[in-house]
């Protein structure tokens, strides 16, 4: 996934995912032509949860990953912290599961002093 994205790009990425989900649901229904409405709805719910997790992931990661123009200073020693890369973590939300990324900074002097913006 790319880092910062425009609103238009985030929306396009969501629409691609939504189209993919709909095609999967159509294929599932082709394979289960006798499915009841309730069974179709149950399958759609599973796929919607995946779609919403990806939508939230796109929305959050595409706006701000916590990277800062000027590296933050260590609260312990005042030294400029070093950018260590992006640290991913999983969120299990009500609407879906997402993988979020945040910039990760570490102090070169103070062992264990880290910053994972936004806070």
C-alpha positions as CSV (number, residue, x, y, z in Angstrom):
1,X,0.0,0.0,0.0
2,X,1.3,3.4,-0.9
3,X,1.6,6.0,1.9
4,X,-0.3,9.3,1.5
5,X,-3.0,9.4,-1.1
6,X,-5.4,11.9,-2.5
7,X,-9.1,11.6,-1.7
8,X,-9.7,10.6,-5.3
9,X,-7.2,7.8,-5.1
10,X,-8.5,6.5,-1.8
11,X,-12.0,6.5,-3.3
12,X,-10.9,4.7,-6.4
13,X,-9.1,2.0,-4.3
14,X,-12.3,1.5,-2.3
15,X,-14.4,1.2,-5.5
16,X,-12.0,-1.4,-6.8
17,X,-12.4,-3.4,-3.6
18,X,-16.2,-3.1,-3.7
19,X,-16.3,-4.3,-7.3
20,X,-14.1,-7.2,-6.3
21,X,-16.3,-8.1,-3.4
22,X,-19.4,-7.9,-5.6
23,X,-17.9,-10.2,-8.2
24,X,-17.0,-12.7,-5.5
25,X,-20.6,-12.6,-4.2
26,X,-21.9,-13.1,-7.8
27,X,-19.5,-16.1,-8.2
28,X,-20.6,-17.5,-4.9
29,X,-24.3,-17.2,-5.9
30,X,-23.5,-19.0,-9.2
31,X,-22.1,-21.9,-7.2
32,X,-25.1,-21.9,-4.8
33,X,-28.1,-21.2,-7.1
34,X,-30.6,-22.7,-4.6
35,X,-29.4,-20.5,-1.7
36,X,-32.0,-18.8,0.4
37,X,-32.1,-15.1,0.9
38,X,-30.8,-15.6,4.4
39,X,-27.9,-17.7,3.1
40,X,-27.0,-15.0,0.5
41,X,-27.2,-12.3,3.2
42,X,-24.9,-14.3,5.5
43,X,-22.4,-14.7,2.7
44,X,-22.7,-11.0,1.9
45,X,-22.1,-10.0,5.6
46,X,-18.8,-12.0,5.6
47,X,-17.6,-10.3,2.5
48,X,-18.8,-6.9,3.6
49,X,-16.8,-7.2,6.8
50,X,-13.7,-7.8,4.8
51,X,-14.5,-4.9,2.5
52,X,-15.1,-2.5,5.4
53,X,-11.9,-3.5,7.0
54,X,-10.0,-2.7,3.8
55,X,-12.0,0.6,3.4
56,X,-11.0,1.7,6.9
57,X,-7.4,0.7,6.3
58,X,-7.3,2.7,3.1
59,X,-8.9,5.7,4.7
60,X,-6.6,5.8,7.7
61,X,-3.3,4.8,6.1
62,X,-4.0,6.9,3.0
63,X,-4.3,10.1,5.0
64,X,-1.7,10.1,7.7
65,X,0.9,7.5,8.8
66,X,2.4,9.7,11.5
67,X,5.5,10.6,9.6
68,X,6.7,14.1,10.6
69,X,8.7,16.7,8.5
70,X,10.9,17.3,11.5
71,X,11.8,14.3,13.6
72,X,10.4,14.6,17.1
73,X,12.7,15.1,20.0
74,X,13.2,12.5,22.8
75,X,11.2,13.5,25.9
76,X,14.0,12.0,28.0
77,X,17.2,13.6,26.7
78,X,16.0,16.1,24.0
79,X,17.9,14.4,21.2
80,X,16.4,14.2,17.8
81,X,14.8,10.8,17.3
82,X,15.5,8.7,14.2
83,X,12.9,7.4,11.8
84,X,12.9,3.6,12.0
85,X,10.3,2.9,9.4
86,X,6.7,2.0,9.5
87,X,5.3,-0.4,12.1
88,X,2.1,-2.2,11.2
89,X,-0.5,-3.5,13.6
90,X,-3.8,-5.2,13.3
91,X,-7.1,-3.7,14.5
92,X,-10.1,-5.9,15.1
93,X,-13.0,-3.5,14.8
94,X,-16.8,-3.9,14.8
95,X,-17.0,-3.3,11.0
96,X,-13.9,-5.2,10.0
97,X,-10.3,-6.0,10.6
98,X,-7.7,-3.6,9.3
99,X,-3.9,-3.4,9.1
100,X,-2.7,0.1,10.1
101,X,0.7,1.5,9.7
102,X,2.4,4.3,11.7
103,X,5.8,5.9,11.5
104,X,8.1,4.7,14.2
105,X,10.8,6.8,15.8
106,X,13.5,5.8,18.3
107,X,16.0,7.8,20.3
108,X,19.6,6.9,19.4
109,X,20.7,7.7,23.0
110,X,18.0,6.5,25.3
111,X,17.4,2.8,25.1
112,X,13.7,2.1,24.9
113,X,12.6,5.6,24.2
114,X,10.3,5.4,21.1
115,X,7.5,7.3,19.6
116,X,4.7,5.9,17.5
117,X,2.7,8.9,16.3
118,X,0.1,10.3,16.7
119,X,0.8,9.7,20.3
